[in-house]
Amino acid sequence: MENKKLGTFGGVFTPSILTILGVIMYLRFGWVVGNVGLIGTLLIVTLSTSITFLTSLSIASISTNTKVKAGGAYYMISRSLGVEIGGALGIPLYLAQTFSVALYVMGFSESMVAVFPALNIKLVGVISTLLLGGLALFSTKATIRAQYIILSVIALSLISLLLGKPVENSSIEMWGVPASHSVGFWQVFAVFFPAVTGIMTGVNMSGDLKNPSRSIPKGTFFAVGTGYLIYMMLPVILAGRADASTLVSDPLIMRQIALWGGAILLGVWGASLSSAVGSLLGAPRVLQALTRDNVVPRKLSFLANSYGEEGIPRGGTILTIIITIVCVILGDLNAIAPVLTMFFLATYGILNITAGIERFLKSPSFRPKFKVHWGFSLVGAIGCIAVMFLIHALATIMAIVFILFVLIWLRRRRLKATWGDVRNGMLLQLARSVLLLVKPMDDPKSWRPNILVFSGAPMKRWHLIDFASGLAQEKGLFTVATILPEEKVPQDKIYQYERQIRDYLFDKNIRSLVRVIRAQDPFSGARHLSNAYGLGPLVPNTILLGDTTDVSHHERYAQMITHFYQSRKNVIILKDEQVLTKRNNLNVDLWWGGLKGNGGLMMVLAFMMQNSPHWQQVSITIKMVVTSQNAAREAQKNLDSLFASIRVDFQKKILVDEQGDFFHALTNDSKEADLVMCGLKKPDSDFSWYFNELKEKTASIPRKLFVVASHDIAFKEILS
């Protein structure tokens, strides 16, 4: 099998140089020289090749760091930036290469019909596709050998051009036709640039190479260098043998100035077919790599298979042939050609970004044999983006939208990769920078609950995690904490438990941190974790837990809450005897005792519930018990003033009870509420007795949220 693989010349250089020396060289290069002159053309060639060369440097850096398997550019990007970003570029790259086959075949067919008018253009296209496809299906090496023949034909055409003569007495025109008749520099640049974008053809053959880390950089550099020398030589020949007007008006001016004009025509045909062959070989291999990584739906898993001694991806090749034939029959693809070019350029840009990030982060795992400063990769990426907009701004936007659509689709599928990528390193650097800038969260205007949820096994107290997720609103932080018994769970199993919980939460679409520790008992473990957990200023300020159901644990439970309070952490206790499953039209009663302390925190939590996408149409009612009508009027006045200043959409209800029996009013007036919020007194020496009595007096309320505010924040300022 290894002996059947390709070397540098056949696997990388030949397909790359044949795509570079394509139809633009034969049919548009004279137009380029005629419009911007010799100096302008040399400048365009140099600028274009510089961008390609910088991308080649990035490719060399990535390919010499690790073994590059099948998939070429997709493989490189996905192993650095992750399977979603790799797939978001890999799918458009496959489509671009597939449609490119159709474009090249149609270009060949049109030129054949121009010489032999009796031929049917679509029939020529279909037959050409089937012949090229048959060759690619059964032998990659035979296809490469066919490219050798085409390479020889192109070399013959260039020699014929070099030995030719002027069509008229003409001196070299440095600046092209008069400005009133010429096309602008950047417009000409946009037409020429696709001519030098063939470097990815060889890269996509990575799975068929004997030594990809050696062949990819070497073959790519040689192809770019050879193409540059040829493109710098041709303008001198063209400008010295025809005037600017002739160069602009005659697309096949090379036929007239070559020693044998037929060689130029053969070169045009060879360039079209070689470009088609390069894309026909590369596209199925990209698709095969996408399928193996499960980016392509599992229904198409047969596309991952390889056949024969050469490991030919016949499923992907057949699909590519079918799509090409359909496109050839349907007709003109010129309308989407600019978008296809954008896909290639986007791939080049992301490759530059990938290499630049890897080099900038200096991860221990990134040790390429070919070292490139990250600044060169950055310049290459900027050049690709600039060229995309210069060539076709609308096509650029369409390509970006399509790539983003694929990225969102892949993220929703929640693909799991079996390899690491550079994203964690990027995020770690970003987190480090942010952590060093963030101040302790004691500013009321930036305060959010950073919740530590003592849920135990997530499936047993899921309502706690669900409630914390709703409050976080995908903007705040919360951590799911589990404490395991020391005598039953060894320390080396902790990582495994954490990973299981993370996977479980991931499958439930919950984005949270996870922490698992061992302790002699859950109460001492919770105290220890609340003291030690956090990073810099990002320390949990709010504890969320359920109630204990074991009477023998009640005293230690109360002591734990006292410890949380003394540690300046707010405590939220969610007693949910009947789990709240509905998320629409919730009625929440908040029993009010004033804005200071518990009242302010409860109002903040109620406001977050009302504005969280987790719940819809949450109605908050502030309820208060007074002993007289005069007190009711005064309370009404105070609440009206408060609501006007804090700008919340809450209802209010003031209950008059001459005995001031708070619990009688609460149990009668809130029995139909979906959730009841109550404040707790500050934990002290008799807190255990107090909390036990509170639970007994509110036993008829199925869902309660007990709150005690300890975090040193002026909640009144948060609401004002």
N, C-alpha and C positions, 0 to 999 in steps of 0.2 A: 504493500500500500504506500509506504513512504517513498519507494523508488518512483512511484507514479506521480508524485507531486512536482510542482513547477519551481524553477529557479528564478533568479532576479530578472534576467533578460526577458524570458518568455512570460513570467507571471505578473511582473509589475511594469517594467520599462516599456515593453511592446504595446500592451493595451493602453497605457497612459499616453505615450507619445502619439499613437494613432488617433486618440480622441483630441489631443491638443492640435495636431496638424489636420484639422477637419475642413468642413465645407466653407467656414468663414474665411480661411486662408485663401481658398481658391476663388470664391465668389464675392467676397466683401473687402479683401485687403487692398485691392486697387482703389476702391471707393474711399477707404480710410485715408490712404496716401493722397488722393486727389483733393479731399476736403481739408485736411490739416497740414499737408505738406510733409517733407521729410523730417524736419525737426519735431513737429507735432506728433508724427507717427512714432518716432523713436521714444518720445516721452511717454506716449500712451502705452507702448509695449513695456517700457521699463516700470511704469507705475503698476500696470496689471500684473506683470510677472513678480513684482515685489510682494504683492499681496499673496499670490500663490506660493511664493518662496517662504514667506513667513508662516503660512499654513503648513507647508512641508516641514519646517523646523518643528512645529508643534506635533505633527504626526510622528516625526522621527523620535521626539522625546518620549511620547506615550508608548510607541511601539517597541522601544528599547528598554522599557521599564518592566514589562511583563509579557508573557506569551500572548500573542494576538490570535484568537481562534476565528472561526468562520463568522462573517458579518461585517468585517472591516470597520468602517466609521461607526456603525451602530454598536459594535462590540466595544470599541474604545470609549465611546461616550457613556454607554450604560454601565460599564464597570467603574467609571469615575463619578458620574452625576446621578446614577441610579437608573433602575429599569423604566420608571415612568418617563423621565426626560429622554432617555435613550429611545424608548418606544415612540414618543411623540415626534422624534426626528426620524426614526427608522422607518415608520410606516409611510410618511411623505417621501422619504428617500427612495423607498422601493417603488412607489407609484411614479415618481419622477423618472426613474431609470426605465420603468416599463413603458411609459408614454414616450420617452426619448427614443426607444427602439422604433416605435411607430413613426415618429417624426423623421428619423434618419432613413427608414425604409421608404417613406413617402417622398423624401427628397431624392432618393435614388431613382424611384419610379418616375418622377417628373422629368428628371434629366434623361432617362432612357426614352421616354415618350417624345421629348424634344428632339432627339436624334432619330428615333424611329416612330414617326407619327401613327403608324398603323396599329401600334400596341395599345392595349387597354390598361390604363394607369392602375386601376384597382386590382386587376388580374396580376399584373407585374408585382404589385405590392404583396399580395397574398402568397404568390409563388416564392418570392424572395424570402418572406418571413418563414415559410415552411422549410425551405432549404437551409437557411441559417439556423432555425430551430432544431431541425433534424441533426445538424452537425453538433450543436451544443448539447443535445439530449444524450448522445451516445459516446462522445469523446471530447473532453476538454482540451486534451493535447492536440487533437486534430484541428479543433477550432483555432487554437493558438498558432498552429502551423499555417492555417489559412491566413492568419493575420501577418505572418512573415511574408507571404506572397504580396499581400496588400501593401506592407511596409516597403517592399522592393519596388512596387509600382509607384508609390509616392516618391521614393528616392529618385527613380527614373524621371518623373515629372519635374522634380526640382533641378536635376542635372540638365534636362532639356531647357528649362527656363534660364538657367545660368549661362548656357551656351547660345542662347537666342540673340536677337538683334532688335534695335529700336524699330517701331512702326513708323517713325517720322523723326526728323531732326529735332531733338528736344534736349534742353539742359535741365539739370536737377532743380526742381522748384521747392524751395525751402518751406514755404508757408501755404501751399495749395492754391485753390482758385480764389478769386476776389471775394471779399467778405459778403458781398450782396448775394452771391450765388452758393455759398458754402454752408454746411451744417456746423453748429457749434462744437467746440472741443469736447464737452462732456457728453453731448449726444453721440458723437463718434466713439468716445470711450465706452459708452454703454453698449454700442453695437459690437465693438471688438472684444470686450472683456470675456464673454462666454467662450472665446477661442482658447483661453488659457486655463479653463476650469476642468481639465480632464484628469487631474491627479487622483481623483477618488476611484477611477476605474480599476487601477492596479491595487489600491488598498482593499477594495471589495473582494479581491481574490485571496484574502488572507488565509482562509481555510484550506486553500489548495497549494500553499507554498511550503517548500521544504523547511525554510528558516525565515518565518515572517519578520522577526525582530532585526534580521540582517537585510533581507530583500526589500522590505517596504521603504525604509529610509534611503537606501542606496539606489534602488530603481526609481523612486520618486524624484530624488535630486538629479539624477542623470536625465530623466524625462524633462524636468523643468529647465535644466541648463541647455539641453539640446534644442528644445522649443524656443528658448530665448535667443540663442545664436541664430537660428533660422529666421525668426521674426525680426531680428535686427538687420539681417542681410537682405531680406526681400524688399524692404522699402527703398534701399539704395538702387536695386535693379529696376524696380517699377518706376521710380521718380526719374531715372536716367533714360528710360526708353519710351515714355509717353507723357504728354502734357496732362495737366490736372483735369481738364475738361473730358479728355478721352478716358482717363482712369475712372472718373465718376460715372460716365454714361454707359460704359461697356463692362458688365459683370464678368465676362469671360475674356478680359483683355489679355490674360496670361496666354491664351491660345494663339493670339496674334504675335506676341513677342517671343514665344518659345521656339526652340529649334525645330521641334516636332509638336504641333498643336494637339495631335491625338493623345500624346502622353498626359497633357493637362486634363483632357476629358476622362481618361482612365484614372487619373488622380482624384478627380471629383467623385467618380463612382467608388473608387477604393476608400476614400475618406468617409463617404456615407455608409458603406458596408462595414468598415472597421469600427466606426462609432456605434453602429447598431449591434455588432458582435460584442463589443466591450460591455455595453449595457445589458445585453442578453445573457452574458456570463455573470455579471455582477448582481443584477436584480434578484434572481432566484436564491442566491447565497445570502443576501440580506434577509429575504423572506424566511429562509430556513432558520437563520439565527433568531429572528423574531418569534418563530413558532416554538423553537426549543426553549425559549425563555417565557413561554405562555403569554406573550404579548398578543399574539393572534389567538382568537377563540379556539377552544379545544376541539371543536367540530372539525377544524382544519389541521389536526395534529399530523396527518399523513404528509404534510408539507415539510416536516422535520426530517424525513427519511432520506438516506443517501443510498445510491445504487452503484453497483459495479466497482471495479478496482480503483477508479478515480474518485469515488464518493460523489457522484453527480446528483444534485437535488432535482430529480426528474419531475416530481410533483410541482415544485415551484416553477420549473422551466416550462412545463405544459401550460400552467396557468398564465404565465407571462406571454407565451405564444398566443393563447386564446385572446387575451386582452388586446394584444398588438393587432391581431387580425380584425377584431371588432372595430378598433380605432381606424385601421386602414380602410375598411369598408364604409364606415360612417363619414370619413372625409377629413376636412381641414382641422388640424389641431393647433394652428398658429395662435388662436385666441388664448389658449392656456399655456403656450410655450414660455412666456415671461414668468408665470407662476412656478413652472418647473425649475427654471433657472434660480428662482428665489429659494427653493428647497435645497438646492445644491449649496448655494451661498450661505444659507442658514446653518447647514451642516459644517461648512468650513469655519464659520464664526464660532460655533459651539465647540469645535475641536480646539480652536485657539484659546477659548475661555477655559476649557478643561485643562489644557497643558499649563496655562498661566496660573490657575488656582492651585493645581498640584505643586507647582514650583514655588509659589508664594507661601503656601502653608508649610512647606518643608517637612511633610510627614515622613516618619522613618521608613514607611513602606514605599515611598517614591524615590527610587535610586536609579534613574535612567543612565544608560551608558552614554547617550547623546544628551548633553546638558544644554538647556536654552534658558536664558534669563526671562523671567516672567514678563518683563517690559516688551520684549519682541512679540510675545503672544498677544499682549494687550493691543499693541499697534495693529497686528493682523486682524484681531476681532473688530476693532473700530473700522479698519479698511473694508472688511466684508459688509458691515452694516451700512457704511456710507455708499458703497457701490450698489447695494440692493436698492436704495432709494434713488440713486442716480439712474439706474437702468429703468426702473418702472415703479414709481411710488405706490400706485394702486395694487399692482401685483404683489409688492412687498407686504402691504397690509393684509391682502387676502391670504398670503402664505402664513403670516403670523397668526391670523384668526384660525386657520385650519390646524396649525400646530397646537395652539392653545385648546382647541376643541378636542383633539386627540389626547392631550395631556389630562384634561378634566375627565375624559372617558376612562383613561387608564387608572387615574387616582380613585375613581368610584369603584373600579373593579378590585382595588386593594391587592395589587400584585405583591407577592412576597419573593424577594430575591434571595438566593443562597450565597451571595457574595456581599462584601462590604463595599462602600463607596465613599467618595470624598465629602459628601454632604455633612456627615457628622463632624468632620474636621472644620468645615466652613462654619457650621453652627457653633462649634466650640470656641472658635476665634471670636465670632460675633458675641457669644454669651460672655466671654471673658471681658471684651471691651465694654459691654453694657453693664456688667456687674461692677466694674471699677468706677462707672459713672453714676450708678444708681445710689441714691441716698436712702437711709432708713425710712420706712413708710410711715412717717409721723406727720405728713402733710395732709390735712383734711381734703384738699382739692384733688389729690391723686390717690386717695385711699380706696382700696378694694379689699374684700375679704380674701385672704390667702388661707384656704381651708385645709386642715388636716382631718381626714375622715377616718375614724376608727370603725371600720366596717367588718373586720374579721374576714372570713371567706366571702368574697363579693356576692355570690349567689344567695347567701343566707340573709344578708341585710342589703339587698339591692336598692331598697328605697332610700337609703342614706346616700349612696353613690348617685342615684338619679337626681336627688334633691340638690346635691353639691354641684353636679354638672349643670343643672338649670340655673343656679346662682352664678356660676362662673361665666356663662353666656359665651364661651369660647374666647373670652377676653381676660378672665382672671385665672389664677392658678389654684389647683387643688390636688391633694395627694391622697391616694387610697392606701391606708396603712393596715397591716395585719401583724398581729403578735402571736407567735407560735411557742408552745411549751418547750423549754430546754431539754427536758428529760425524754421527749418523744421525737424531736426533730434535730438531727445533727447540723452543725453550722454549714457544712459543704452542700447542703440541700437548699439553702436559702436562695441562691441565685436561680435555681430551677423553679422554685415557687414564685419568685418575682416575675420570671419570664412567662410562666403560665398565666398569672394574673394579667400581665400586660397584653398577652395574646387574647385573653378572654374579653378585656375591655376594648381592645382594638376591634374585635368582631362585633361588639355591641355599639361601635361608633362613639366610644367615650374616650376623650383625649385628656388624660391625666397622668400625673407622676405616680409611681408605685414604690412603696417601701415596706419591706418585710424584715422583722427582727425576731430574735429569740429572747425569752425572759422566763423567770421562775413562775410568774403569773401575769395575766393581762393588765392588772392595775399598775404594778411596778414597771412593766414594760411600757405602758402608755405614758407614765410620768417621765421615764428616761427618754423616750422618743420625743416628747414635746419639748424637753430641755435641749436636746442635742441636734434635732433635725433642722436643716436649713443650710443656706449657702450665702455668706455675706449678709447683705440687707434683706435677702429673700427668705425670710423666716415666717412660718405660719403664724397668723395673728388670730385665727379663729379655729376652734375645735368643734367638730360635728360628730355626735355619737348618739347611739340609741340608749334605751334604758336597760338596766339589768332586770332580769326576771327571777333571779335567784335571791330569796330573802336573806340568805346567809352572806351574800356579797354586798348588801345594801350599804353597810358602814364603810367599807373600803371604796365603794363607788363614790360615795359622798366626799370622802377624803381626796379622791382623785380630782373631783370637780373643784374642790377648794385649792388644790395644788395648781390646776390650770389657771384659776382666777388670780392666785398670788404670783403666777408667772406672767401676768399681764396679757392673758389670752382670753378673747371672748369665747363663751361656751354656748353652743346650740344643742339642745337635746330634742330629738325628733321621736316622739312616742306615736307610733303608727299601728295601733292594734288592727285597724282595717286599712290595708295598704291603699294609698291613693293612686289609682291607675289612670283616671281620666286627666286630660290636660286642657280641656276646653271648658269655658264658663265656670271657673272656680270662684267660690265665695270664701274669702279669707276675712276672719274677724281678728282685729288687733285690739287687745284690751289695754287701755291707755292709763298711764300713771304719771305722765309728764315727759318732756322732751329730753331731760337730762338722763344720762346713763342708758338703761335698758330701752326706754321709749325711743331715743334717737336711733339706736341700733336696729330695733324692730322696724322702724319706718324705712330705714335704708334697705333692709332685707325685703320688706314688702314692695318697695319701689322697684327693686331688682327683679322680683318675681313678676311684677306687672309689665316690665319692659323686656323680659327675656323671651327669645323665640321658642324656648322650651315649653312655655305655657301660652295659651291664647285666651284672651278675654278674661283676665283676672280682675275680679271686683274686690277692692279693699275697703272694709268698713272699720273706722276707728270707733270703738265703743268705750263708754266711760260711765261709772256709777257715782251719783251724788245723792245727798240726803234731803235736798229741798229744791223747790222750783227756782228760788233765787240763785242757788248754786248752779242749777241747770242753765239759767240764762247767762250767768257769768262764764260757765264752761263753754257754752255755745259761742259767745263772743270771743273767747280766747282761741278756740279752735278755728273760727273763721279767720282771725288774724294770722294764725299760724299757717293755715292752708294757703292764704294769699301770698305769704312770704316765701314758702318753700316750693310752690308751683307743682303740686302733685294732684293727680286725679283720684282722690279718695272720697268715700262717703263718710258720714259721721252719724252717730246715734248716741244720745245721752239718756241714760236710764235713771229714774228717780226712785230710790228705796230709802225710806225714812230710817230704817235700821242700818243702812249701809252694808247690807249682806252681799258682798262681792261675789262669792261663789254661788249663791242662789241665783243671782242675776246672770252670771256666766253660764251655768248649766242649763238655764231655761232659755236664754236668748241666743245661744250659740249651738244648740243641739243639731241644727240643720246645716251648720257651716262645714265646708270641706276641710278647712284648716283653721285652728285657733292659735293665736300667738299670745303668750303671757310672759311677763318678766319674772325673774327670780330675784330674791333678796341676795345681798352680798353674802357669800359663804362665810360662816363663822363657826364657833364651837358647837352650836346646836343645829347646824345645817342639815345633818342627817335626819333628825326628827322632823324638821320643817319640810324637807323635800318629800319625805314619806307621807306626811299629812296632806301635802299639796296633791300628790298623786291620788290619794283616796278621795279627796274632795272633787277632783276633776275626772273621776273614773268613768263617768257617763259620756264624756267627750271622746270620740274614737280617734281623732287625729289632733295632736297638740304639738306646738313648738315652744319649748321653754327656752328663754334667752337670758343670759347674764352678761353684761358688758363690762369688760375689764381693760381692754386695750385703750391706751391713753390717747384717745382721739376725740376731738370736739365734734360729735356727730351733728350738732346743730349747725356747724359751719359747712359740713358736707351737704346738708339739705338747703342751706340758704343760698 
